[in-house]
Amino acid sequence: MLAKAQINTTLTPVNVGVILDMDSWYGKMGFSCIQMALSDFYASNSHYKTRLVLHVRDSKRDVVEAAVAAQNLIKNTEVQAIIGPQNSMQANFVISLGQKAQVPIISFSATSPSLTSLRSEYFFRAAQNDSAQVKAISAVVKAFGWKQAVPIYVDNEYGEGIIPFLIDALQDVDARVPYRSVIAPLATDDEIGQELYKLMTMQTRVFIVHMSQISLSSRLFSKAKEIGMMSEGYVWIITNGIANPISSIEPSILDSMQGVLGVKTYIPKTKELENFAVRWKRTFQQENPNITNVDLNVFGLWAYDAASALATAVEKVGGENLGSEQIMNASSNLISQNGPKLREVLLEARFRGIAGEFSLPNGQLRSSTFQIINLNDNGERVIAFWTPENGLGRKLNSTNTVEYSTSMNDLGPIIWPGDQTSVPKGWEIPTNGKKMRIGVPVSSTEYVNFAHDPSTNTTHVTGYCIDIFNAVMESLPYTVRYEFIPFAKPDGRIAGTYNDLFDAVVGDTTIIANRSKYVDFTLPYTESGVSMIVPLRDSRRRNAWIFLKPLSWDLWITSFCFFVFIGFVVWLLEHRVSDDFRGPPSHQIGTSLWYAFSTMVFAQREIVISNCTRFVVIIWVFVVLILTQSYTASLASLLTVQQLQPTVTDVNKLIKNGEKVGYHRDSFVSGILKEMKFKESQLKEYESNERCDELLSKGSANGGIAAAFDETPYMKLFLRQYCSKYTMAASIYKTDGFGFVFPIGSPLVTDISRAILKVTEGEKMKEIESAWLQKQTNCPDSSNTQVSSDSLSLANFWGLFLIAGVASLSALIFSISMFLYKERQHIFIPFDPDQGSIWSRLCHILMIFDGKDLSSHTFRRKALQDQRSIDSAHCAGASEASTNIKCFACTSSYSAQTDNHPAIFLESPETPASREYGDPSTMNCQLSQLATSIELVGYPNQERKNPIEIDLKNS
């Protein structure tokens, strides 16, 4: 078939080939759009000097036919470019021919990403690459949190080309592909049904369908509905190979696709597009009256824009050269001299086409926006848009979007298969499948325990881990059928190591990084780690200075300083009012220190006079009481606890000394010990707690071990049995704890992890722990074997010292203030500027302070006692003296004198003194002896006062 434009002698014809499947819907639509594009182009650009002459070849849906047609067009027709071929398989061969002949190949429907790998400079894809939509698909998968998806694709280059890109995109959103379902292009309904039945037996319920043949995809969905795979719980996503021409699918087929999601290329609606769609439909039906229910799709629009771009490029290159012989034979190959020129112009093409912005950077149409559609009774409904910049959004205007969105909130309401509105979880436990086989590692502990019943020849699995798993499975919102399979050899020993368990596993399996490379773990349901157990020894008699350990050095030093300080404060407060704190300097210092330190045992003999001193001493005695009681309690604790000291606390010491250590057989701990630089000769394995106890009792020097290493939960069980002999010295390795194991990507992991949180936070967990891990034992809790005996530090008592210090300073300030006030007349006397100085005044104050405070109650009472003694010794009686003269020593009046000197007065019998000391008639005093016997008291550096004034009164 040859279609030529009607041209006159002034126009230059340019031969262009068209290779399409002319008996197919796509071929007819594409060629119709190409014709209309050239007609519209030259109608609006009638002054152009070139005209494209189309030479159409029917590829007959065959790869070889397409290659032969391309060879014929290049060699015989001498075309300058080829539009087509129609599909990716045909394009693979045609592109190679175009590359050799340097003839541009422009395809508007070959979308397979594999064509890009040909790296042909003369291949132009005027359509979107299929790989552009995988990000949109993965965004939908992530929005709903699905962890697995199965691609269903046609078994040809078109179907296979997208798979690597799709898998990578799904992995980026933490989803995996557990299986790939491949459908042959010519598969029968029975073959399709067999593949779908296989998918039904799997857990995954998210399927991504990628096909270009409408007939094949239609039969796929019809069969899926027939066997019940379009019901509740299933998720179907179609790529743009099916979604773009969705309007051309028959209503009966659409009825079987209810609830399907699709990714469809977005075409902006414009007035020009609407007019063209109407014109095209009218023209197409006139040319093809037997085809009904026709609707233009994006492939026709791309064909229209591709033809327009080629016509523009040909005009820019120039018609004179293109119209002449341009095919030459060089080394048996046909080479186009104008191909490089056309290539450069096509790469620079920029215009707004009927399908949107048209440009071919790197020879491919720039990726644009996709629509996320949902098929229901009303046909297709747009629920979101996807752009490479902003991700998902309900509206295309997403200028306010700050981040790339994969949120479910950015999707509109969806009707899922089965007319459901709730989001499918994306997986199911097949009801027609087998029970889940749960591998259980062999053990005989509280965590996992096997009991064989000889009568029934069955094995019952019990234990802490088993009960938790049963509780978790019961809390799931759906039923899962499972059975426990012992992971053991016929002789009862474990079949391999824990690292070999790759199937679903329930038991004492620790979560470690190396295992996570091969399996998925749930959240841990118990804490774990690797700890070191060592023997205990009595070190109480080996430390002669243990009495110093209850208090830290800073507290010892602070206490000593405060004892000295309190002694100094007491001396200052008592020196002027108490004879106990007077005398030679050595006596005063000794008394002060003795008094302060004797408060430790509350043995102070000196009586304090000043109220300020009493206040300070009360506070300090309270501090000393707390200190001594705390010291006693700490020392008592040290003398009892310190007798159980671990023999070793440093793992590096074991390595350095070459000590032998033990680990449990079949445990990953051996690998950790080797990583810690333990030599192979230092390692010994044990299979039970009894064997571990035996090795530890022998010691490393006697063929045993110096320490044992195992997971913390097992070490706690060991200590419950041997708490009096061993202790947990250190934790050498941190692990996440025990977890349940599933294959990588298992959809059960998320739900079971949530169920574990629910169980561990409830009362059920306490019941299980009480039943298995808190049995009656004579040993204390193993967690208490590591007793802390840290010394008491200043941080524990700084508040007490602060109170004592503030109280002492306050008393000092008050006492000094009172002293300065009382002695102000003698302290603040004027000094000769030439003879006096600050030092002299200070010495003067200190000399006054060193004297007795005769106004104090102590000295006043002592003076009174002395006076009574003198009266008794020197008064002969009242008969020998004049009855008119009364002798009386008024000791009470000296305190009232202005100079604070004692004075003796002779008073009449009616004076108060006479009433205090008795009847004056009985006291005949020798006045001369009285005057010389009374001690005269004066101030330092002052002249002696006159003798005591005596008033003689005659009766």
Residue pairs with C-beta under 8 A, 6 or more apart in sequence:
1 22
1 56
1 58
2 54
2 55
2 56
3 35
3 53
3 54
3 55
3 56
4 13
4 53
4 54
5 13
5 38
5 42
5 51
5 52
5 53
7 13
7 51
10 49
11 49
11 50
11 51
11 319
12 49
12 50
12 51
12 319
12 320
12 322
12 323
13 50
13 51
13 52
13 53
13 323
14 50
14 51
14 52
14 53
14 80
14 314
14 319
14 322
14 323
15 53
15 55
15 77
15 78
15 79
15 80
16 52
16 53
16 54
16 55
16 79
16 80
16 81
16 82
16 83
16 310
16 314
17 54
17 55
17 56
17 57
17 69
17 70
17 73
17 74
17 77
17 79
17 81
17 82
17 83
17 84
18 31
18 34
18 54
18 55
18 56
18 57
18 82
18 83
18 84
19 56
19 57
19 59
19 66
19 69
19 70
19 73
19 82
19 83
19 84
19 85
19 86
19 90
19 94
20 26
20 27
20 30
20 31
20 56
20 57
20 58
20 59
20 84
20 85
20 86
21 27
21 58
21 59
21 60
21 61
21 86
21 87
22 28
22 31
22 56
22 58
23 58
23 60
23 61
24 61
24 86
25 214
25 245
25 248
25 291
26 86
26 109
26 299
27 58
27 86
28 284
28 288
28 291
29 284
29 294
29 296
29 297
29 299
29 300
29 303
30 84
30 86
30 108
30 109
30 299
30 300
30 303
31 56
31 303
32 280
32 283
32 284
32 287
32 300
33 280
33 296
33 300
33 301
33 303
33 304
33 307
34 54
34 83
34 303
34 304
34 306
34 307
35 54
36 276
36 279
36 280
36 283
36 304
37 303
37 304
37 305
37 306
37 307
37 308
37 311
38 52
38 54
38 307
38 308
38 311
40 308
41 307
41 308
41 311
41 312
42 48
42 51
42 311
45 315
48 311
48 315
49 315
49 319
50 311
50 314
50 315
50 318
50 319
50 322
50 323
52 307
52 310
52 311
52 314
55 73
55 77
55 79
57 69
57 70
57 72
57 73
58 65
58 69
59 65
59 66
59 69
59 84
59 85
59 86
59 90
62 90
63 89
63 90
63 92
63 93
66 84
66 85
66 86
66 90
66 93
66 94
67 90
67 93
67 94
67 97
70 82
70 85
70 93
70 94
70 97
70 98
70 105
71 97
73 79
73 82
74 82
74 97
74 98
74 101
74 103
74 327
74 334
74 336
75 327
75 334
78 325
78 326
78 327
79 103
80 103
80 104
80 314
80 322
80 326
80 336
80 338
80 339
80 342
81 103
81 104
81 105
81 106
81 310
81 314
81 342
82 94
82 98
82 103
82 104
82 105
82 106
83 106
83 107
83 108
83 303
83 306
83 307
83 310
84 90
84 94
84 105
84 106
84 107
85 91
85 94
85 107
85 110
86 107
86 109
86 110
87 109
87 110
87 158
87 212
88 110
88 111
88 112
88 114
88 115
88 156
88 157
88 158
88 161
89 156
89 157
89 158
90 110
91 105
91 107
91 110
91 112
91 115
91 123
92 114
92 115
92 118
92 157
94 105
95 105
95 115
95 118
95 120
95 122
95 123
96 118
96 120
97 103
98 104
98 105
98 120
98 122
98 123
99 118
99 120
99 121
99 122
99 123
100 333
100 334
101 327
101 333
101 334
101 335
101 336
101 339
102 122
102 335
102 336
102 339
102 340
102 343
103 122
103 336
103 339
104 122
104 123
104 124
104 310
104 339
104 342
104 343
104 346
105 120
105 122
105 123
105 124
106 124
106 126
106 306
106 309
106 310
106 346
107 123
107 124
107 125
107 126
107 127
107 306
108 126
108 127
108 299
108 302
108 303
108 305
108 306
109 127
109 299
109 302
109 303
110 125
110 127
111 125
111 127
111 128
111 129
111 130
111 158
111 241
112 130
112 157
112 158
112 161
112 162
113 129
113 130
113 131
113 161
113 162
113 164
113 165
114 157
114 160
114 161
115 123
115 125
115 161
116 129
116 364
120 363
121 343
121 363
122 339
122 343
123 363
124 306
124 346
124 360
124 363
124 364
125 360
125 363
125 364
125 365
126 302
126 303
126 305
126 306
126 309
126 358
126 360
126 365
127 299
127 302
127 365
128 240
128 265
128 365
128 367
128 368
129 364
129 365
129 367
130 158
130 161
130 162
130 165
130 210
130 239
130 240
130 241
131 161
131 162
131 165
132 367
132 370
133 239
133 240
133 263
133 370
134 162
134 165
134 166
134 168
134 169
135 169
135 386
135 388
136 263
136 370
136 372
136 386
137 166
137 169
137 170
137 208
137 237
137 239
137 263
138 166
138 169
138 170
138 172
138 173
138 175
139 173
139 386
139 391
139 392
139 405
139 406
140 237
140 261
140 263
140 372
140 392
140 411
141 149
141 170
141 173
141 175
141 206
142 173
142 174
142 175
142 406
143 392
143 406
143 407
143 408
143 410
143 411
144 235
144 408
144 423
144 424
144 426
145 426
145 750
146 175
146 206
146 235
146 425
146 426
146 427
147 174
147 175
147 176
147 426
147 427
147 745
147 747
147 750
148 175
148 176
148 177
148 178
148 203
148 204
148 206
148 426
148 427
148 745
148 747
149 170
149 175
149 176
149 177
149 204
149 206
149 207
149 208
149 237
149 426
150 177
150 178
150 179
150 180
150 181
150 199
150 202
150 204
150 206
150 207
150 208
151 163
151 166
151 177
151 180
151 181
151 207
151 208
151 209
151 210
152 181
152 183
152 195
152 199
152 207
152 208
152 209
152 210
152 220
153 159
153 160
153 162
153 163
153 180
153 181
153 182
153 183
153 209
153 210
153 211
154 182
154 183
154 184
154 185
154 210
154 211
154 212
154 213
154 216
155 182
155 183
155 184
155 185
156 185
158 212
158 241
159 182
159 210
159 211
162 210
162 239
163 180
166 177
166 208
166 210
167 177
170 176
170 177
173 406
175 745
176 744
176 745
178 202
178 204
178 745
179 199
179 202
179 204
181 195
181 198
181 199
181 207
183 191
183 192
183 195
183 211
183 216
183 220
184 191
185 213
185 216
187 216
189 219
189 223
192 219
192 220
192 223
193 223
193 226
193 227
196 220
196 223
196 224
196 227
196 229
197 227
199 207
199 229
200 227
200 228
200 229
200 430
200 432
201 430
201 432
201 433
202 430
203 427
203 428
203 429
203 430
203 746
203 747
204 426
204 427
204 747
205 233
205 234
205 235
205 424
205 425
205 426
205 427
205 428
206 235
206 237
206 424
206 426
206 427
207 234
207 235
207 236
207 237
208 237
208 238
208 239
209 217
209 220
209 236
209 237
209 238
209 239
209 242
210 238
210 239
210 241
211 217
211 220
211 239
211 241
211 242
212 241
212 242
214 242
214 245
214 248
214 249
217 238
217 242
218 249
218 250
218 253
221 230
221 236
221 253
221 256
221 257
221 260
222 253
222 256
224 230
224 236
224 256
225 256
230 236
230 256
230 257
230 258
230 259
230 417
230 418
231 417
231 418
232 416
232 417
232 418
232 420
232 424
233 417
233 418
233 424
233 425
233 428
234 259
234 416
234 417
234 418
234 424
235 261
235 416
235 417
235 424
235 426
236 257
236 259
236 260
236 261
236 417
237 260
237 261
237 262
237 263
238 257
238 260
238 261
238 262
238 263
239 262
239 263
240 262
240 263
240 264
240 265
240 370
242 262
243 262
243 263
243 264
243 373
243 380
244 264
244 265
244 297
244 298
244 299
245 297
245 299
246 254
246 262
246 264
246 373
246 375
246 380
247 295
247 297
247 380
248 293
248 294
248 295
248 297
249 257
250 293
254 375
254 379
257 375
258 375
258 376
258 377
258 415
258 417
258 419
259 374
259 375
259 376
259 414
259 415
259 416
259 417
259 418
259 419
259 420
260 374
260 375
260 417
261 372
261 373
261 374
261 375
261 383
261 414
262 372
262 373
262 374
262 375
262 380
263 370
263 371
263 372
263 373
263 386
264 370
264 371
264 372
264 373
264 380
265 298
265 368
265 370
265 371
266 368
266 369
266 370
266 371
266 385
266 396
267 273
267 298
267 301
267 355
267 356
268 356
270 354
272 354
273 301
273 354
276 296
276 304
276 354
277 296
280 296
280 300
281 294
281 295
281 296
284 291
284 294
285 291
285 294
288 294
298 355
301 353
301 354
301 355
302 355
302 365
304 353
304 354
304 355
305 353
305 354
305 355
305 358
308 351
308 353
308 358
309 346
309 349
309 351
309 353
309 358
309 360
310 346
312 345
312 349
312 351
313 342
313 345
313 346
313 349
314 322
314 342
316 345
317 338
317 341
317 342
317 345
321 337
321 338
322 338
326 336
326 337
326 338
327 334
327 335
327 336
328 334
328 335
328 337
346 360
347 360
347 361
347 363
349 358
349 359
349 360
350 358
350 359
351 358
352 358
356 368
357 366
357 368
358 365
359 365
359 366
367 388
369 385
369 386
369 387
369 396
370 385
370 386
370 387
371 382
371 384
371 385
371 386
372 382
372 383
372 384
372 385
372 386
372 392
372 411
373 380
373 381
373 382
373 383
374 380
374 381
374 383
374 412
374 414
374 415
375 381
376 415
381 412
382 412
383 394
383 411
383 412
383 413
383 414
384 392
384 393
384 394
384 410
384 411
384 412
385 392
385 393
385 394
385 395
385 396
385 398
386 392
386 393
387 393
387 396
387 398
389 404
390 398
390 401
390 404
390 405
391 401
391 403
391 404
391 405
391 406
391 410
392 405
392 406
392 407
392 410
392 411
393 401
393 405
393 410
394 410
394 411
394 412
408 423
413 421
414 421
414 423
415 421
416 422
416 423
416 424
425 747
425 751
426 747
427 747
429 436
429 478
429 479
429 480
429 481
435 481
435 482
435 483
436 480
436 481
436 482
436 483
436 504
437 482
437 483
437 485
437 503
437 504
438 469
438 482
438 483
438 484
438 485
438 504
438 505
438 506
439 485
439 487
439 501
439 503
439 504
439 505
439 506
439 507
440 448
440 450
440 461
440 466
440 484
440 485
440 486
440 487
440 505
440 506
440 507
441 448
441 487
441 494
441 498
441 501
441 505
441 507
441 508
441 509
442 448
442 450
442 486
442 487
442 488
442 492
442 493
442 494
442 495
443 449
443 450
443 463
443 507
443 508
444 450
445 463
445 508
445 714
445 717
446 463
446 464
446 717
446 772
446 773
446 775
447 463
447 464
447 465
447 507
447 508
447 713
447 714
447 738
447 772
448 461
448 463
448 464
448 465
448 466
448 507
448 508
449 461
449 462
449 463
450 459
450 460
450 461
450 486
450 488
450 492
451 459
451 460
451 462
452 458
452 459
452 460
453 459
453 460
459 486
461 484
461 486
463 772
464 768
464 769
464 772
464 773
465 506
465 507
465 508
465 738
466 484
466 506
466 507
467 768
467 771
467 772
468 525
468 756
468 759
468 765
468 768
469 506
469 740
471 759
471 764
471 765
471 768
472 525
472 740
472 752
472 755
472 756
472 759
473 480
473 482
473 752
473 755
475 755
475 758
475 759
476 751
476 752
476 755
477 751
480 748
484 506
487 494
487 495
487 496
487 501
487 505
488 494
488 495
489 495
494 666
497 666
497 668
498 509
498 510
498 515
498 666
498 667
498 668
499 514
499 515
499 668
501 509
501 519
501 741
502 518
502 519
502 743
503 741
503 743
504 740
504 741
504 742
504 743
504 746
505 519
505 740
505 741
506 740
506 741
508 711
508 713
508 714
508 738
509 515
509 738
509 739
509 740
509 741
510 528
510 668
510 711
510 735
510 736
510 737
510 738
510 739
511 521
511 524
511 528
511 735
511 736
511 737
511 738
511 739
512 668
512 735
512 736
514 668
515 521
515 741
518 744
519 741
519 742
519 743
519 744
520 741
520 742
520 743
520 744
520 745
520 746
520 749
521 736
521 739
521 740
521 741
521 742
521 749
522 739
522 740
522 741
522 742
522 749
522 752
522 753
522 756
523 739
523 753
523 756
523 757
524 736
524 737
524 738
524 739
525 737
525 738
525 739
525 740
525 756
525 759
525 760
526 713
526 737
526 738
527 712
527 713
527 737
528 711
528 712
528 713
528 735
528 736
528 737
528 738
529 711
529 712
529 731
529 733
529 734
529 735
530 669
530 672
530 709
530 710
530 711
530 712
530 731
530 732
530 733
530 735
531 709
531 710
531 711
531 712
531 715
531 728
531 729
531 730
531 731
531 732
532 651
532 707
532 708
532 709
532 728
532 729
532 730
532 731
532 732
533 692
533 696
533 707
533 708
533 709
533 710
533 715
533 718
533 719
533 726
533 727
533 728
533 729
534 646
534 647
534 648
534 649
534 696
534 706
534 707
534 708
534 726
534 727
534 729
535 646
535 647
535 696
535 697
535 699
535 725
535 726
536 644
536 645
536 646
536 647
536 724
536 725
536 726
536 727
537 644
537 645
537 646
537 647
538 643
538 644
538 645
539 642
539 643
539 645
540 546
540 639
540 642
540 643
543 549
543 642
546 635
546 638
546 639
546 642
547 635
548 556
549 635
549 638
549 789
549 791
550 630
550 631
550 634
550 635
550 638
550 791
550 792
551 559
551 631
551 634
551 791
551 792
551 793
552 791
552 792
552 793
552 794
554 793
554 794
555 791
555 792
555 793
555 794
555 796
555 797
558 794
558 801
559 627
562 620
562 623
562 801
562 804
562 805
563 593
563 596
563 597
563 599
563 600
564 593
564 596
565 805
565 808
566 596
566 599
566 616
566 617
566 620
566 804
566 808
567 592
567 593
567 595
567 596
567 597
568 592
569 613
569 616
569 808
569 811
569 812
570 581
570 592
570 595
570 596
570 608
570 613
570 616
570 617
571 581
571 588
571 591
571 592
572 812
572 815
573 608
573 610
573 612
573 613
573 616
573 811
573 812
573 815
574 580
574 581
574 606
574 608
574 609
574 610
574 613
575 581
575 582
575 588
575 849
575 850
576 819
576 849
576 851
576 852
576 853
576 856
577 609
577 610
577 852
577 853
577 856
577 858
577 859
578 606
578 607
578 608
578 609
578 610
578 858
579 858
580 591
580 606
580 607
581 588
581 591
581 592
581 606
582 588
582 852
583 591
591 606
594 604
595 604
595 606
598 604
598 605
599 617
599 620
599 621
599 624
600 624
600 628
602 621
608 614
608 617
609 856
609 857
609 858
610 815
612 811
612 812
612 814
612 815
613 811
615 807
615 811
616 807
616 808
616 811
619 803
619 804
619 807
619 808
620 804
620 807
620 808
622 800
623 797
623 800
623 801
623 803
623 804
626 797
626 800
627 797
627 800
630 792
630 796
630 797
631 792
634 791
634 792
637 789
638 789
641 787
641 789
642 789
644 727
644 785
644 787
646 727
646 729
647 706
648 654
648 659
648 706
648 707
648 729
649 729
649 730
650 730
651 676
651 707
651 730
651 732
653 659
654 661
654 678
654 682
654 706
654 707
655 676
655 677
655 678
655 682
658 679
658 682
659 682
659 700
659 705
659 706
659 707
660 681
660 682
660 683
660 684
660 700
660 704
660 705
660 706
661 673
661 678
661 682
661 683
661 684
661 705
661 706
661 707
661 708
661 709
662 683
662 684
662 685
662 686
662 692
662 695
662 696
662 705
662 707
662 708
662 709
663 669
663 670
663 673
663 683
663 684
663 685
663 686
663 708
663 709
663 710
664 685
664 686
664 687
664 692
664 710
664 714
665 685
665 686
665 687
667 710
667 711
669 709
669 710
669 711
670 683
670 685
672 709
672 732
672 733
673 683
673 709
674 680
674 683
676 732
684 695
684 705
686 692
686 695
686 708
689 717
689 718
689 721
689 722
692 708
692 718
693 721
693 722
693 725
694 704
695 704
695 705
695 708
696 704
696 705
696 706
696 707
696 708
696 725
696 726
697 704
697 725
698 704
698 705
699 705
699 706
700 706
707 729
708 715
708 718
709 732
710 718
711 735
712 728
712 731
713 738
715 728
715 782
716 728
716 782
716 783
717 773
718 726
719 726
719 727
719 728
719 779
719 782
719 785
720 777
720 779
720 782
721 777
721 779
723 779
723 780
723 782
723 785
724 779
726 785
727 785
727 786
728 782
728 785
728 786
729 786
740 752
740 756
742 748
742 749
742 752
759 765
794 801
819 849
820 827
822 853
822 855
823 848
826 848
826 939
827 844
827 845
827 848
831 840
831 841
847 940
847 941
848 939
848 940
851 939
851 940
852 859
853 859
854 860
854 863
854 895
854 900
854 937
855 895
855 900
860 895
863 891
863 894
863 902
864 891
864 892
866 935
867 889
867 891
867 934
868 917
870 889
870 930
870 933
870 934
871 889
871 917
871 923
871 925
874 925
874 926
874 929
874 930
874 933
875 887
875 923
875 924
875 925
875 926
876 924
876 926
877 922
877 924
878 919
878 920
878 921
878 922
878 923
878 924
879 924
880 924
881 887
881 924
881 925
882 955
883 921
883 955
884 954
884 955
885 906
885 952
885 953
885 954
885 955
886 906
886 907
886 908
886 909
886 914
886 920
886 921
886 923
886 953
886 955
887 906
887 920
887 923
887 924
887 925
887 927
887 930
888 905
888 906
888 907
888 911
888 913
888 914
888 917
888 920
888 923
888 925
889 904
889 913
889 917
889 925
889 930
889 934
890 903
890 904
890 905
890 907
890 911
890 913
891 902
892 912
892 913
892 916
893 903
893 905
893 913
894 900
894 901
894 902
894 903
897 903
899 945
901 937
901 938
901 945
902 934
902 937
902 948
903 948
903 949
904 930
904 931
904 934
904 948
904 949
904 950
905 913
905 949
905 950
905 951
906 950
906 951
906 952
906 953
907 913
907 914
908 914
908 953
909 919
909 920
909 921
914 920
917 923
927 950
927 952
930 950
931 947
931 948
931 950
934 948
936 944
936 945
936 947
936 948
938 944
938 945
